[in-house]
Amino acid sequence: MTQTLPLSGEWRLFPRNPQEIVQSTRYFSQHQSIPCKLPGDIHTALLEQQLIPDPYYDTCELDVQWVGKTDWTLTRSFEVTPDRLSCGRAVLILSMADTIIDVLVNGAVAGRCFNQFREWTFDVTSLLVAGTNSMELRFTSAEKAALDEAQKLPYPIPYSVYPVSSPHRNLVRKTQCHSGWDWGPCIMSMGVYDQIKIDFLPAGRICSVTTDTTRRRGGGWHVNATIRYDAWKGGTLPCSINLKDGGETRNVRIKAGMNEFDLHCVCKEVECWWPAGQGRQHLYPMVLHIGEQIVEKRIGFRNVEVKTTEDDNGGKSMTFRVNGRDIFAKGANWIPFDALPSRLTKSRYNQLLQDCVDANMNMLRVWGGGLYEKDWFYELCDEKGLLVWQDCMFSCSMYPATPEFLSNVEEEIAYQVRRLHDHASLALWCGNNEDLGAINWYEESKANRDRYLIDYDRLNEGIVGRLVKQLDPARTWWPSSPSAGPNDFSDNWHNDGRGDMHYWSVWHEGKPFEAYYDIKPRFVSEFGYQSFPSLSTVETYAPDGQLNLTSPVMEHHQKNERGNSIIIENFSRYFRFPTSFEQMLYLSQAQQALAMRTAIEYWRTLRPYCMGALYWQLDDNWPVASWSSIDYTGKWKLLHYAARRFFDPLTPIAYMKDDKIEVYVVNDTTQQYDDAKFSIKTSRFNGDKLPKQVYHLSVPPQSSTHICTISKREIGAPINEAFIYLKLRTTDRYVENTLLLDLPKRCGICPPQFEVQVTEAQGGFSVTLGCKAPAFWVSLDAGDIKGRFSDNFFDIRPTAQKQVLFKVKEPCTLERFKGNLKIFDLYTSGH
């Protein structure tokens, strides 16, 4: 009978050489060890015992660098009963073991881990005894290991370096952003972040189950499950599969060693799985019995393909098609949401992913400098209908092509492809983030391009691409992001017509937001603009005396070296300069939202030529100034509220280009809206109304419909004295949008003179706002009260009050909410 002995829980931690650690010598000379939870990480254990300061506070990141340079040992004892020893082989299994770990059982070496992204299994049958056993995990510093590897290289392997950075992170297979990034801290964590257990297996071990579903010509779906089974000896293995109304039971002949065989069934009455906004996410339980072992999965029936059609103008489309329907991909880039892996909890995964759905997203790109996420992430994406663009974990670097490195990566990719294969949400495999383009970044690779291009090809095509195509042929293989697809080496930072594009000219090159109108992309998988978090988040890391953008702490929590300068420069380009520190924080978020809205609304009008926009980035891994739309505390920035509006499936859009106003209605749904009423109203900032246009439309499904072009002379007022208000009404929808016609700093916006009422409401509080003059970019902030507004970053007209609900996530009194509530708007920020 198969039995499992979990080894999660409390372990004991101590440095391998305490005398080498000035910071901990005094403590560890008095205490032999401290507690450390697994799954978990060593930094968190030290922090919980107050042996290190909070690395997220002040500049304390600098004070904890010694932890990642230190070798550590985790140890524990555990009991093994005689019946378990007699059960069969004992297999030790570690998942997300980071990174270089010698594993000892009862003082004998069981094996070595050296890749965070592999599952490690060791046969420990001969090492266990009945009764009390001991286990040690001896961690070697990944930073020291990388330095050692660098000394062995016949030529340098360059990589991107950030303000606080661990060297040669590209030589070890761990989360690359642990070494520091231009939005993240350098925290070279160590630990085991997922399961650690011993399985006692009488006959063999299931190594993987991958399932393929294909439509049957006569209706329904054919299901094929491929099982890899490591058998201790040959014989007959009873097996069965059950899924909805289909199943199969049979005996499988196996040999000693690795076996691979299939089980089949037909499912006739199932509903398709759809991305969010396109239909329901039907998932069906599948149960397999393989000998004495049971595997349970949830299967979604769908077909996903990526259309890459060459056109007559030398362009190449990139369109995700699900169940025969073309999907405009709307979403963001996902990074690990905490630099301390102990904090990667299911509840936080669930909240962030629900935040995506609530903002009308349907796709996330798992960025290649992070990690292949925990099973929770993919299971929740299946449930919520979020398509996953999955990068492999290589980013912004060259990588070695030595036999040892390639062999290590081969095991990594094979494991991860099989692990993630069956998720309905998984839409595409991508080889890396920006490694193709990075060949042109470094002096070494520019001087000897052929050498590094060959290394790139050996790794990315010879190992990663080959295995993806072999193990998951039904999914699209995309060699790099950005790229124009297989065998195409276009410059996809500047070539907007082929495949996916990373467009960073607005941020890194300092171009105005209007430069987004200068490109006509097919799919934009990275672009972004920074902002600061709200004051309540800033106060979690900056003491009172540091609340200034150029203070040491604020600059330490800005990892992009020109970040603050770019933000401030665009304050003066677009706005009247903010009047206080808190107004700067507000305006930075408003500016970020304006930048992303400018790009995404325009690109959506290009449908079906452009079919995707994934902004950089969704989340933060510590409290910081960054490109995120949700800050580290989980608080929505104004961009995320704006995203819900500019990603709305049905939305009116107006933008000004070449002194002309173009007006569209975009419909991403499959519904045709007949008899839609669309009005274009122009008003002065003092509230006076100008002539309006009214249209009665039929809005086709999955369309971008051009409504009209308006010249400046048709406005009826100088553009700095008026704005345009769009209103779209259907039988079941009412959607608004507003366009300022001149730079905000030039607009003659009047004082709004707010009238505010705050009352208790079910689940939180209601805020009702009125104004004497039109108010723009009105933003509510509840400080450190956990919760979310039903709407934010909106405009208000004097003729219509705005009611907003704040749903609390913690107990809160009306008095506290009123005391915390602050109201920001475009006029007040600069007056």
C-alpha positions, 0 to 999 in steps of 0.5 A, a space after each residue: 500500500 502506497 504511503 506518504 510521509 510529509 516532511 513539511 513543518 518545523 526544521 532547525 536552521 544554522 549557518 555552516 560556518 558561524 565564525 564567518 558571519 559577523 552578523 550572527 556570531 553572537 547569537 549562534 554561539 549561544 543558540 545551536 539553531 533557530 526554527 525554520 518552516 518548510 515550505 519556506 525560506 531562510 530569510 523569513 526564518 531569520 526575520 521571524 527571529 529578529 536576526 535580520 531587519 525587515 529587508 523591505 524597510 528603509 535601506 535594510 535590503 543592504 543589511 541582509 546581503 550577507 544571508 545570500 552569501 552564507 552557506 546554511 544547514 536545515 535539519 530535522 528528525 522524523 519517525 519511520 515505522 517498520 510497516 513503511 519500511 516494508 512497504 517498498 522503495 522509499 523515494 524522497 521528493 523535493 519541489 522548488 528546492 532553491 538552489 544548491 543543496 546536498 541532501 543527507 539522510 542519517 549522515 549519508 549523502 542521498 543526492 544533490 539538488 542544483 536547479 530550483 525548477 526541477 523536481 528532485 527524487 532520491 531513492 533513500 530506501 537503504 538509508 532509512 531505519 525503523 524509528 528515528 531518522 535524521 535529514 540534513 539539507 546543506 545549502 551552498 550559497 548560490 551567489 558563491 556557486 555562480 562566482 565559482 562557475 564564472 571562473 570556469 568559463 572559457 569566455 564571459 557570459 554577460 548578463 544585466 546588472 542592477 543597482 543592488 545585484 548578485 553577480 553571474 545569476 545567469 549561471 545558476 538555475 534559480 529565479 533570476 530576479 532574486 539577484 535584483 532587478 530594475 523593480 526588485 530587491 536583491 534577496 538571494 533566497 534559499 529554501 524549499 518552497 513546495 513539497 518535501 516528502 517521502 513516498 513509500 511505493 510498493 511497485 513503482 512511481 508515477 512520474 507524470 501524466 499528460 492529457 491530450 483532448 481532440 474533437 471527434 468528427 462525430 461529436 464529443 472529444 477523444 481523450 488520451 492520457 499518457 502515463 510515465 511510470 517507473 516500475 521496480 519490476 516487470 509485471 501487469 499493472 491494473 489501470 483505469 481512467 474516468 472522465 465525465 461519461 467516458 472511461 477505460 479499464 485495462 491491465 498494462 504490461 510493464 517492464 522494470 524501469 521507465 514505462 510509457 503507455 496510454 489510456 483512452 476514453 471518449 467524452 460526448 457530453 461536455 461544454 467547452 472551456 472559454 477565456 474570461 469574457 468569452 464564456 464559462 470555464 467548464 472543468 471536468 474531474 479526471 481520475 486515474 488509478 495506476 496500480 495502487 496510486 491515484 491521480 486526479 486532475 481537472 480537464 478543460 476541453 478547448 482548442 487554442 492556436 496562435 495564428 501567424 499569417 504573413 500579409 502582403 505588406 511584409 507583416 505577420 499577425 499574432 492572434 490567439 484563437 480559442 475554439 475557433 474564435 479570435 480573442 483580443 488578448 487583454 492583460 499584463 505581465 506577471 512577476 513573482 509577487 514576493 521576494 520572500 518565497 514563504 509569502 507565496 500563499 494561495 490566498 494572495 494568488 487568488 486575490 491577484 488573479 481575481 483582480 485581473 478578472 475584475 479588470 476585464 483581463 483575459 491573459 497573463 504573461 508569466 515573465 521569464 525572469 521569475 519562476 514557473 509558478 506554483 500549481 495554485 497559479 495555474 489551477 486558479 487561471 483555469 478556474 478564472 479563465 485567464 490564458 497563460 503566456 508561459 515564458 521559460 525562465 531565462 531573461 535579459 542575459 546570455 546563458 552558457 551552452 556547456 554540456 552540463 548546463 544544457 543537460 540541467 536545463 533539459 531535465 528542467 524543461 521536460 519536467 515543467 512541460 509535463 507538469 503544466 501540460 494539462 492546464 486549459 489556461 496554458 496558451 503558449 510556450 515562449 523560450 525566454 524574455 528578451 534574450 534574443 535581443 540581448 545579443 545586441 546589448 553587451 560589448 562581449 556579444 556585439 564584438 563576437 556575435 556568432 559565438 553568442 548566437 550559437 550558444 543561444 541557438 544551442 540552448 533555446 532551440 536545441 534544448 528548450 524549443 526541441 523539448 517543448 515541440 516534442 512534449 507539447 506539440 499541440 501548443 505554439 512554440 514562440 522562441 523569444 519575447 519579443 520575436 516574430 516567431 520561429 526562424 525570424 530574427 526581426 528587431 521587435 523593439 522597433 519593428 511593429 509589424 511582425 509577431 509580438 513587440 516590446 515597445 519601450 520608447 516612451 519610457 526608456 527613450 523619453 518619447 511623449 505618450 503620443 508616440 504610442 500612436 506612431 506604431 501599428 503593432 500586431 501584438 504588444 507583450 511588453 510596454 509600461 510606465 512607472 508610478 509610485 505607490 500610495 502614501 499608505 504603502 510608502 509609509 510601510 518602508 519610508 520613515 517620516 523624514 524620508 517622505 520626499 522623492 529624492 530622499 535616500 529611502 525613496 531613491 533606494 525604493 526606485 530601482 530604475 536609475 532614471 525612474 524618478 527623473 522620467 516621472 518628474 520630467 513628464 509631470 512638467 510635460 503634461 501637468 501643472 506641477 503637483 503641490 505636495 508629496 502626496 499630490 506627487 504620488 497621486 499624479 504619478 499614478 494618474 500619469 501612469 494610467 494616462 500613458 497606458 490608456 493612450 496606448 491600449 485604447 488606440 491599439 484596440 481600435 486597430 482590431 483585427 490588425 492588432 490583437 493583444 496588449 499586455 502591459 508591464 506589469 501587474 504586481 510588485 514583489 516588494 513595496 517600490 516605485 514601479 510599473 505595476 498596477 497593483 502595489 505590494 500591499 495588494 492596493 489597486 493603483 489608479 492604473 488598475 481601475 483605469 484598466 477595468 475601463 479601457 479593457 471593457 469588452 464594449 467601450 467607446 474610444 476617442 483619441 486625437 491624432 494629427 489634430 483630428 479626433 477619431 471616435 470608435 466603438 470597440 466590441 470584443 464580445 460575440 453579441 451584436 448590439 442593435 439599436 445602440 445609442 451613441 452620443 458625442 457631447 462637447 462641454 466647456 470646463 465651466 459646464 456650458 454645453 456645446 452642440 452634440 452628435 447622436 448616432 443610432 448604431 448596430 455594433 457588430 460582434 468582435 469589431 472595431 467600428 469607426 464612428 466619425 472624425 471631428 476636426 478641431 474647428 468643429 469643437 465650437 470652442 478652443 481646445 483648452 477650454 472644452 472636453 468631449 464626453 462619450 456615452 454608449 447605451 444598449 439594451 443592457 449596457 451603459 458605458 462612458 468615456 471622456 477625452 481632454 483635448 489639450 495637455 492637462 496643464 493647458 486646460 482651463 479646468 475650474 475648481 470642482 467644489 466637491 460635495 461629499 456624503 459618506 454612509 455605511 453600506 452593506 460590506 463597507 461604505 458608500 461615498 456620494 460625490 457631487 461637484 459644481 464644475 466638471 471634475 476630472 480623474 477623481 480618485 478616492 483613497 482610504 489610506 491603510 484600510 484594506 479594501 477596494 472601491 467599486 470605481 476610481 479614477 473617474 470624471 464627474 459632471 455637475 449634472 450627475 452625482 457619482 456613488 462609489 462603494 468601498 468594500 472592506 476586507 477588515 473590520 472598520 468603523 464609519 469614523 475611521 473610514 471618514 477620517 482616512 478618506 481623501 479625494 484627489 483630482 486633476 485640478 487640485 493636484 496643481 493648485 
